[in-house]
Amino acid sequence: MNKYEIIIYWSDEDNSFIAEVPELPGCMADGKTYQEAIASAEIIISEWIKTAKELGREIPCAKGRLLFA
């Protein structure tokens, strides 16, 4: 289960909802609906973690709600 904070917003430029995961640098997804963006983000989080493990990189601990969000 994902415990990382996901920030979702609408992008007129992309004509999509954008889901960013601030604790995982560069981890973001999109979707035509809010639900699609969340589902895509869950997949991308798993892929981000898998890739980091394969490369021997540190995986940040989920901190929950961030103060700046």
Order of alpha helices (4+ residues) and beta strands (2+ residues): beta-beta-beta-alpha
